Amino acid sequence: MSSARRMQDLEEEWKTLCEQYLPMVPTDSVWRYSQHASSNESKQGWKLHVSATILAASQVFSRVAPYLATRGTLFKAPRSIQELST
């Protein structure tokens, strides 16, 4: 498989995950969000960074997102695989 085709496949997989778990898409941001922040949430707090390579990003996200979503946790991720590479 060519690297261009592999990148296209990774981007499609990422897009599908984002549509499922990150429905909030601000027009002026590289981020997608799981939900709108509620007014009673603190502006500051704990932040957990989950790292992955571009090749493993969808696998990692597909394991972390369901866990966070079922607990009502606000989370975000880049809107595309390309954003991970910059």
Backbone hydrogen bonds, N-H to C=O, Kabsch-Sander energy under -0.5 kcal/mol:
donor,donor_aa,acceptor,acceptor_aa,energy
6,R,2,S,-2.5
7,M,3,S,-2.3
8,Q,4,A,-2.0
9,D,5,R,-2.4
10,L,6,R,-2.4
11,E,7,M,-2.4
12,E,8,Q,-2.2
13,E,9,D,-2.3
14,W,10,L,-2.5
15,K,11,E,-2.6
16,T,12,E,-2.2
17,L,13,E,-2.0
18,C,14,W,-2.7
19,E,15,K,-2.5
20,Q,16,T,-1.6
21,Y,17,L,-2.7
22,L,18,C,-2.8
24,M,33,Y,-2.2
25,V,23,P,-0.6
29,S,26,P,-0.9
32,R,77,A,-2.5
33,Y,24,M,-2.7
34,S,75,F,-2.5
41,E,38,S,-1.6
49,H,47,K,-0.5
50,V,48,L,-0.5
51,S,49,H,-0.6
57,A,53,T,-1.4
60,V,56,A,-2.5
61,F,57,A,-2.9
62,S,58,S,-2.5
63,R,59,Q,-0.7
63,R,60,V,-0.9
64,V,60,V,-2.2
65,A,61,F,-2.7
67,Y,63,R,-0.7
68,L,64,V,-2.2
69,A,65,A,-3.0
70,T,66,P,-2.3
71,R,67,Y,-0.6
71,R,68,L,-0.8
72,G,69,A,-1.5
73,T,68,L,-2.2
77,A,32,R,-1.8
79,R,30,V,-3.1
84,L,80,S,-0.8
84,L,81,I,-0.8
85,S,81,I,-1.0
85,S,82,Q,-0.7
86,T,83,E,-0.7
